[in-house]
Amino acid sequence: MTIDINIHKGGYVEGEAIISNIQFQVNSGELVGLIGSNGAGKSTTLQAMMGVLPIVDGQVTIETYGYVPERPILYEYFTLWEHIDFYLRVTGKEDSLTKRAKDLLEIFHLDHKLHDYPTTFSKGMQQKVMLILAFLDKHSTYILDEPFMGLDPQAMRKLLTILEELKAQGAAILMSTHALDTAEKICDRFILIDHGRILQQGTLASLRLAVKQDKASLLDIFDTLLEENRHD
């Protein structure tokens, strides 16, 4: 087990809980999808896991991780290569990770942009920069907040290949996404969240059983659970 989350309450202001009773695990070699509407508490849950949420009542067990934020975080006066070189120098891994960096730049077709400034890139290209930085080093855990955002079809395929490789290497991956069709195909399990609480979690098969729809899509299941939750 690489990720073990047991959060009683969490939020940004004392006395105002954004998330409550969030309990789940992500095991080695597993890709788990965190699914919810805008404002459901997905990003807040990820921030609590990483220790950057101001107020958290609970316990989080997590090993070293790579992270893709919901929105690209870039330095205005750094070129693409300077972003990568900064990471390599901070971690002291210039020798061991430079080849990996060059490989990722080629994979995402950014090897011709080394001396350009990512703040001038398109949204999709900026997202590729975030993916490269997250996957530079080998981690036991990866936290991906809307990783498909802005990616073109080729880049999405490249990302899916990398995720499969990381799973095969034993990484635990937690991914929030609105791309439910893609999530349904690649995730081993799902955590469905609304208004800061978990509605249901499990495999696609177990979720279908929970809503008594043996052929339901992930979107169908989520819609059904939302309706049930509103009527409770």
N, C-alpha and C positions, 0 to 999 in steps of 0.2 A: 504494500500500500504506500502510495507516494503523497496523496492529498487526503486529509481528513478534516472536514469542516463541521464545526458545531457552534454556530453563532446564535445566541439568544436574542440580542438586539444590536443594531448598528445604525449610525447616522452621522450627520454633520453638526447637529446642534444638540446639546444636552436636553434630554427629555422628549426629543422628537425622533422616534425610531423610523428609519426608512425601510429597513429589513428586519424581519423577526422569524425566529425558529428556523433558521437555514441550516439544515443538516444533510450532508452527503459525503461520499467518498469517490475518488477517482483512482483506479488501480494502475499499476505498471502495464504498458502495452494496450491502454484503453483510451479511446477518444469519446468524450462525453459532451453532448450539446446542451448549452444553457439557453433555453428558449423563453421568450417573453415579449410583450408589447413594449413600445417606447415608454420609458418611465416605470417599468415593472420592478426594477431593482437589480438588473443584471450587472451593470457596470459598478454599482455600489457594492454588490457581493464580491466582485473581482478586486475592488479596491480594499475591501476588508481583508481579503485573503493575503494581499501583498503588504498589509500593515500601513497603508496610507490613509485609511478612513479615520477621521479624528476620534470617533467614539465607537468602541466595539466591546460588547459584553459577551464573552465566549472564548472559544479556543480554536486556533487554526494550526494545523500541522502540515508543513509544506517544505520540500527540499529546494535546492537551487532551481531557478526557473528562467525561461526566456519569455518575453512579454511583447505583445503587439497591442498598443493602445487603440481606443475607439477612434481617436483623431491623431494623425501624424504629429509627432513632437520633433521639431527640427531647429537647428541653430541657423540664424539668418546669415551669418558671415562664414559658415563652414561650407566647403565644397562637399560633393558626395564622398570623395575619398577621405577628406578630413573627418567626416562623421565616422567612417569606418576606422581610420587610423587612431582617432581619439579613443574608441572602444578598445582597440588592440593595446594601446599604450597603458590605459587605466588598468586593464586586466593583466598586463605584462605578458601577453601572448602573441606578440608580433611574429615570432618565428613559426609558431605552431598553427596559427589561424589565417595567415596571409593567403595561402593557397585556397583555403575554404572560402575566404572573402571573394577572391577572383572567380572561383567556380560559381558562387551565387550571383555575382554580377553578370556573368554570362548567361546563367539560367534565366534570369529575369530581364535580359537584354538591356542592361544598364552599363555595360562595360565601356561604351563609347561616351558616357556622361561623367566620367570620373572628376573632371575639373569644372563641372557646372554646379550651380547652387540649387539644392533640392527645394528651397522655398519658392523657386520659379517653376518647378515641375507641375505637371497636371496632377490631379488628385490620385489617379491610378498609379502614376509613377512614384509619388510620395509614399503610397501604401507599399509599393515594392521595396522602397528604402527601409521601411519599418520591418518588413519581413526579413530582409537581409540581415539587419542588425539583431533581430530576435533569434535567427537560426545560425548566426556566426559560430557560437560556442555550443558545445554539447551539454544539454541540461537533462535532468531527470524529469522535469516538469515544464510544460508550456501553457501559458495563459494567453488566449487569443480573443480579443474583443472586436468582433465584427471584422475578421481578417479578409473577407471577400470584398469589402467595400471598395468600389471604384475599379476593381480589377477587370481587365479584358479577358475573353475566354481562354486565350493561351496562357495567361498568367494564372488563371484559376486552375487550369490543368496542372501547371507546374507546382502550384501550392498543394494540390491534392496528392501529387506524387511524393512531395516532401513529407506530408503528414503520414502517409502510409509507411514511408521509410522510418520515420521517428517512432511510430507504433511498433514496427518490427524490431527496433533497437531497444524497446522496453520503456519508452517515455510515456508518462501520463499527460494527457492533453485535455484541457478544459476550454471549450470554445463557445462564446456567445455568438449567435447569428440570427438574422432574419431570413436567410436563404434556406427555407425549410425543405424544399425539394432536394437540395444538395445534402443538407444535414441528415435527412431521412436515409440517404444512400450510404453515407460514410460513417455515421456515429454508431457506437456500440450501445450507448444508453442516452437517455434524455432527462433533463431536469426542467420541468415546466413551472414558471414562476409568474406571479401576478400580484400587484400591490405589496411587494416585498415579502411574499410568502410563497412557499413551494405548494403548487397545486397537486402535483403528482410527479413521480420519477420512476424510471425503469426502461426496459427495452421496448422497442416498437410493439412486439408481440404482447408484452404485459400491459402496455398502455391501451392497446386495442381491447384487451379483456376488461380493463378498468371501465372503459366507456361502452362496452358491449357492442362493439362494431368491428367485426373480424377482418374487414378490408379497408378500414379507415386510413387515410393518409395522416401524416403528422399534423398538417394544418387542420384537418377534420377533428382530430383528437383535441388539439389546442382550443379550437372554437367551442367544442362540446364542454370542455372543462371550464372555460370562461363563463359560459352560460349557466352551468350548474353552480359555479361559485357566486355568481350575481344573484341567484335565487335563494341561496342559503341565508 
